[in-house]
Amino acid sequence: MKKILCLWAVVGCFLFCGLCVRADVIWEPEDSFYKKHSEECVYVNRLYTANGPDGEVILYKSPEMPIAVLTWENGFRARIQYTYQDADGIVWGIFDDYGGNIGWMPMEYMELVYDSISFREEHAAEIREEQGSLDKEYIGESVLLWKYPGSEEYVTMQLESEPAYQHVYDDGNGNSWCHVGYYYGHRDKWICLDDPTADYVQLYPDGFPGAAYGMAGTESGVKGRADGTVVEQGVNGTIKAGTETDGTAAAEAQSRGANRIKPKVNPAMAATAAALVFIVAAVTVILLVKLKKKTDK
């Protein structure tokens, strides 16, 4: 009986470890071009806002195949997983929602959404190295894990252990923040050391000191722009915005649209395709001639 229990315990450990590994796996796009050029692609996994010519960003089959597969109106937000730089120096990003929508777009038409990486780059001189962990007294409490200090975006989690940190930042309100690289599936988060359970209004009753970074809201659903415009992310890659661009902006967009960046067909691929077409045509002609001869007999 003890041997059976031990065996089941070992099996359970393997299953648990397997689940943990799968939880942290980096999903790769189900795309033939990506699979062929995966070693040349750079992992990004950051949120961007569409800002293309003529008020839209067109997604293509690949950086070498100018077949449009999806269109986003400007303002649409999407997470770009990988980027690829072609021979002309143009950087392309790939989007895959793992629901059938997948395509490549020029990253020149995508604006990075301010995030924790942006915050750390901007405040590098103010962030100091300091290792530690959150006090044990907060275990069992609902603690807020922030996108970055002052972002208004956070997730609430009941702590099971003390999150470890390596860097600390002091904001203009005298609050100290620690950067947590990873904690139970949550990556790249910030916790307010002075009051880990406090929300934005409690921490900043008069607003965040200094410039306002990012936007309020979450990474899905309705979002607010810095100018107050509400943008709704659509299911099929479109958005509805509360304001329209003025005539000048529209004219500039139209001018940019005339020189829109599009994929260039790979000469080798074109030659291969032409050769295949020629072979298929030749074989078809030969078969038809043979069929005609048999019919004449």
C-alpha positions as a printed NumPy array, in Angstrom:
array([[  0.   ,   0.   ,   0.   ],
       [  2.813,   2.389,   0.873],
       [  4.516,   1.664,  -2.457],
       [  1.313,   2.521,  -4.338],
       [  0.902,   5.771,  -2.389],
       [  4.513,   6.702,  -3.1  ],
       [  4.017,   5.946,  -6.784],
       [  0.932,   8.162,  -6.938],
       [  2.83 ,  10.929,  -5.106],
       [  5.621,  10.803,  -7.705],
       [  3.091,  10.873, -10.564],
       [  1.348,  13.832,  -8.915],
       [  4.639,  15.721,  -8.637],
       [  5.384,  15.182, -12.334],
       [  1.906,  16.361, -13.309],
       [  2.194,  19.455, -11.104],
       [  5.616,  20.307, -12.534],
       [  4.252,  19.83 , -16.024],
       [  1.412,  22.251, -15.337],
       [  3.847,  24.817, -13.939],
       [  6.058,  24.552, -17.025],
       [  3.104,  24.932, -19.37 ],
       [  1.901,  27.982, -17.416],
       [  5.187,  29.791, -18.128],
       [  5.694,  28.636, -21.707],
       [  6.144,  31.298, -24.395],
       [  3.565,  30.622, -27.089],
       [  4.806,  30.928, -30.64 ],
       [  2.647,  32.071, -33.572],
       [  1.09 ,  29.399, -35.779],
       [  2.528,  30.985, -38.901],
       [  4.593,  29.397, -41.684],
       [  6.767,  32.492, -42.265],
       [  7.529,  32.769, -38.539],
       [  8.425,  29.074, -38.287],
       [ 10.811,  29.467, -41.22 ],
       [ 12.445,  32.619, -39.782],
       [ 12.01 ,  32.061, -36.037],
       [ 15.744,  32.394, -35.351],
       [ 15.716,  35.839, -36.977],
       [ 12.698,  37.057, -34.999],
       [ 12.918,  39.06 , -31.764],
       [ 10.594,  38.316, -28.844],
       [  8.661,  41.477, -27.888],
       [  5.301,  40.679, -26.235],
       [  4.251,  44.318, -25.7  ],
       [  1.062,  46.267, -26.309],
       [  0.85 ,  48.689, -29.262],
       [ -1.707,  51.11 , -30.702],
       [ -2.448,  51.158, -34.439],
       [ -1.532,  54.458, -36.131],
       [ -1.289,  53.951, -39.869],
       [ -1.874,  55.991, -43.046],
       [ -5.476,  56.666, -44.101],
       [ -6.582,  55.896, -40.552],
       [ -5.795,  52.194, -40.678],
       [ -3.138,  49.522, -40.376],
       [ -3.211,  46.618, -42.826],
       [ -1.985,  43.19 , -41.755],
       [ -0.435,  40.998, -44.446],
       [  0.091,  37.283, -44.962],
       [  3.837,  37.723, -44.404],
       [  6.605,  40.329, -44.86 ],
       [  7.17 ,  38.766, -48.287],
       [  3.581,  38.242, -49.361],
       [  1.445,  41.405, -49.987],
       [ -1.89 ,  39.689, -49.358],
       [ -4.062,  41.659, -46.895],
       [ -5.592,  39.425, -44.217],
       [ -6.878,  41.929, -41.642],
       [ -7.366,  45.675, -41.166],
       [ -7.259,  47.673, -37.923],
       [ -8.615,  51.194, -37.586],
       [ -6.26 ,  53.625, -35.879],
       [ -6.594,  53.399, -32.119],
       [ -6.959,  49.632, -32.033],
       [ -4.694,  48.016, -29.46 ],
       [ -2.938,  44.721, -29.964],
       [ -0.148,  42.713, -28.374],
       [  2.748,  42.1  , -30.74 ],
       [  4.612,  38.919, -29.907],
       [  7.612,  38.972, -32.265],
       [  9.26 ,  41.284, -34.785],
       [ 11.252,  40.529, -37.923],
       [ 13.557,  42.871, -39.869],
       [ 13.67 ,  42.349, -43.637],
       [ 16.555,  42.974, -46.051],
       [ 15.46 ,  46.625, -46.518],
       [ 15.613,  47.296, -42.771],
       [ 11.82 ,  47.395, -42.35 ],
       [ 10.676,  45.932, -39.036],
       [  7.522,  43.805, -39.157],
       [  5.455,  42.669, -36.195],
       [  3.316,  39.562, -35.992],
       [ -0.08 ,  39.381, -34.29 ],
       [ -1.777,  36.075, -33.457],
       [ -4.887,  35.854, -31.29 ],
       [ -4.839,  32.041, -31.573],
       [ -8.414,  32.28 , -32.756],
       [ -7.799,  32.472, -36.488],
       [ -6.637,  36.112, -36.757],
       [ -2.95 ,  36.296, -37.637],
       [ -0.901,  38.697, -39.741],
       [  2.177,  40.903, -40.119],
       [  2.233,  44.702, -40.064],
       [  4.977,  47.403, -40.384],
       [  5.973,  48.426, -36.848],
       [  6.359,  52.001, -38.144],
       [  2.553,  52.135, -38.015],
       [  2.34 ,  50.862, -34.413],
       [  2.861,  53.062, -31.342],
       [  4.132,  51.434, -28.159],
       [  1.779,  51.675, -25.179],
       [  3.612,  52.97 , -22.123],
       [  4.318,  50.012, -19.837],
       [  6.589,  48.833, -17.029],
       [  9.559,  48.535, -19.382],
       [  8.995,  52.13 , -20.557],
       [  8.743,  53.264, -16.927],
       [ 11.987,  51.528, -15.953],
       [ 13.799,  52.989, -18.96 ],
       [ 12.549,  56.512, -18.205],
       [ 13.308,  56.329, -14.472],
       [ 16.484,  54.247, -14.644],
       [ 18.444,  56.873, -12.692],
       [ 15.847,  56.901,  -9.88 ],
       [ 15.478,  53.133,  -9.504],
       [ 17.98 ,  51.634,  -7.085],
       [ 19.069,  48.058,  -6.487],
       [ 17.719,  46.748,  -3.2  ],
       [ 16.897,  43.121,  -2.522],
       [ 14.177,  42.088,  -0.126],
       [ 10.693,  40.624,   0.178],
       [  7.297,  41.901,   1.268],
       [  6.497,  41.615,   4.995],
       [  4.94 ,  38.331,   6.137],
       [  2.091,  40.26 ,   7.724],
       [  0.528,  40.673,   4.269],
       [  0.217,  36.924,   3.614],
       [ -3.48 ,  36.194,   3.204],
       [ -4.215,  39.865,   2.415],
       [ -5.415,  41.175,  -0.972],
       [ -2.378,  42.994,  -2.328],
       [ -2.305,  45.15 ,  -5.477],
       [  0.231,  44.289,  -8.189],
       [  0.608,  47.381, -10.38 ],
       [  1.646,  47.721, -14.009],
       [  3.978,  50.505, -12.845],
       [  3.786,  53.294, -10.202],
       [  1.023,  55.73 , -11.102],
       [ -0.363,  53.609, -13.936],
       [ -3.86 ,  53.082, -12.445],
       [ -3.651,  49.516, -13.836],
       [ -3.305,  46.669, -11.375],
       [ -4.392,  43.156, -10.461],
       [ -5.475,  42.175,  -6.962],
       [ -4.096,  38.959,  -5.545],
       [ -4.297,  37.203,  -2.192],
       [ -0.707,  36.585,  -1.15 ],
       [  0.387,  33.032,  -0.396],
       [  4.033,  33.912,   0.247],
       [  6.273,  36.969,   0.353],
       [  7.065,  38.316,  -3.153],
       [ 10.8  ,  38.887,  -3.617],
       [ 12.158,  42.054,  -5.233],
       [ 15.495,  43.416,  -6.417],
       [ 14.746,  47.081,  -7.191],
       [ 13.022,  49.967,  -5.408],
       [ 11.632,  53.3  ,  -6.644],
       [ 10.469,  56.299,  -4.564],
       [  7.716,  58.427,  -6.1  ],
       [  6.973,  62.118,  -5.528],
       [  4.438,  61.339,  -2.791],
       [  6.994,  59.616,  -0.598],
       [  5.781,  56.105,  -1.442],
       [  8.341,  53.363,  -1.995],
       [  7.681,  50.797,  -4.707],
       [  9.369,  47.454,  -5.262],
       [  9.677,  45.747,  -8.643],
       [  8.644,  42.071,  -8.647],
       [  9.937,  40.188, -11.649],
       [  7.663,  37.169, -11.218],
       [  5.028,  36.051,  -8.735],
       [  2.601,  33.161,  -9.334],
       [  2.096,  33.77 , -13.049],
       [  2.348,  37.577, -12.821],
       [  5.409,  39.125, -14.465],
       [  7.005,  42.538, -14.264],
       [  4.79 ,  44.044, -11.543],
       [  5.191,  46.756,  -8.899],
       [  4.005,  46.714,  -5.265],
       [  3.762,  49.737,  -2.981],
       [  5.892,  48.819,   0.032],
       [  4.292,  51.467,   2.253],
       [  0.716,  50.278,   1.663],
       [  0.43 ,  47.159,  -0.541],
       [ -3.371,  47.003,  -0.152],
       [ -4.11 ,  50.639,  -1.057],
       [ -5.728,  51.544,  -4.387],
       [ -4.898,  54.501,  -6.642],
       [ -7.176,  57.027,  -4.911],
       [ -5.771,  56.112,  -1.511],
       [ -2.178,  56.432,  -2.696],
       [ -2.702,  59.529,  -4.832],
       [ -5.714,  61.526,  -3.598],
       [ -4.421,  64.545,  -5.533],
       [ -3.31 ,  62.577,  -8.575],
       [  0.049,  61.084,  -9.477],
       [  2.896,  63.583,  -8.965],
       [  4.566,  64.783, -12.156],
       [  3.647,  63.689, -15.671],
       [  0.762,  61.271, -16.171],
       [  1.987,  57.973, -17.537],
       [ -0.102,  55.482, -19.494],
       [ -3.878,  55.203, -19.347],
       [ -6.496,  54.173, -16.865],
       [ -8.304,  50.893, -17.302],
       [ -7.277,  47.364, -18.121],
       [ -5.771,  45.706, -21.172],
       [ -9.168,  44.693, -22.519],
       [-12.537,  46.333, -22.996],
       [-13.028,  50.088, -22.966],
       [-10.029,  52.333, -22.555],
       [ -9.504,  56.069, -22.202],
       [ -6.992,  58.057, -24.193],
       [ -4.891,  60.841, -22.749],
       [ -7.158,  63.369, -24.472],
       [-10.275,  61.822, -22.942],
       [-11.387,  59.974, -26.071],
       [-12.926,  56.604, -25.301],
       [-11.824,  53.809, -27.582],
       [-13.564,  50.47 , -27.754],
       [-11.587,  47.487, -28.967],
       [-13.611,  45.451, -31.418],
       [-13.67 ,  41.701, -31.873],
       [-12.855,  41.687, -35.576],
       [ -9.974,  44.138, -35.504],
       [-11.838,  47.441, -35.643],
       [-12.487,  50.211, -33.122],
       [-15.044,  52.879, -32.491],
       [-13.713,  56.222, -31.332],
       [-15.504,  59.142, -29.767],
       [-13.75 ,  61.784, -31.896],
       [-12.819,  62.16 , -35.555],
       [ -9.572,  63.409, -37.062],
       [ -9.627,  66.936, -38.425],
       [ -9.027,  67.871, -42.076],
       [ -5.298,  68.444, -41.647],
       [ -4.747,  65.068, -40.017],
       [ -6.818,  63.382, -42.72 ],
       [ -4.774,  65.069, -45.473],
       [ -1.515,  63.986, -43.829],
       [ -2.815,  60.441, -43.511],
       [ -3.812,  60.406, -47.183],
       [ -0.355,  61.626, -48.177],
       [  1.26 ,  58.894, -46.105],
       [ -1.141,  56.343, -47.597],
       [  0.264,  56.965, -51.065],
       [  3.597,  55.617, -49.827],
       [  2.227,  52.876, -47.58 ],
       [  4.767,  50.23 , -46.622],
       [  3.884,  46.902, -48.205],
       [  5.598,  43.512, -48.306],
       [  7.957,  42.917, -51.226],
       [  7.764,  39.533, -52.877],
       [ 10.92 ,  37.513, -52.332],
       [ 12.595,  37.065, -55.803],
       [ 13.574,  33.49 , -54.969],
       [ 10.016,  32.721, -53.867],
       [  8.613,  34.333, -57.016],
       [ 10.996,  32.338, -59.202],
       [ 10.074,  29.124, -57.401],
       [  6.362,  29.872, -57.795],
       [  6.821,  30.651, -61.505],
       [  8.772,  27.424, -61.98 ],
       [  6.048,  25.429, -60.24 ],
       [  3.379,  27.044, -62.407],
       [  5.414,  26.249, -65.539],
       [  5.902,  22.615, -64.46 ],
       [  2.219,  22.183, -63.666],
       [  1.244,  23.745, -67.008],
       [  3.733,  21.55 , -68.917],
       [  2.548,  18.375, -67.209],
       [ -1.07 ,  19.336, -67.902],
       [ -0.322,  19.853, -71.61 ],
       [  1.492,  16.501, -71.845],
       [ -1.382,  14.686, -70.159],
       [ -3.925,  16.35 , -72.45 ],
       [ -1.901,  15.375, -75.563],
       [ -1.683,  11.762, -74.371],
       [ -5.396,  11.721, -73.583],
       [ -6.186,  13.085, -77.069],
       [ -4.056,  10.397, -78.732],
       [ -5.865,   7.66 , -76.811],
       [ -9.21 ,   9.158, -77.734],
       [ -8.249,   9.285, -81.458],
       [ -7.362,   5.587, -81.426]])
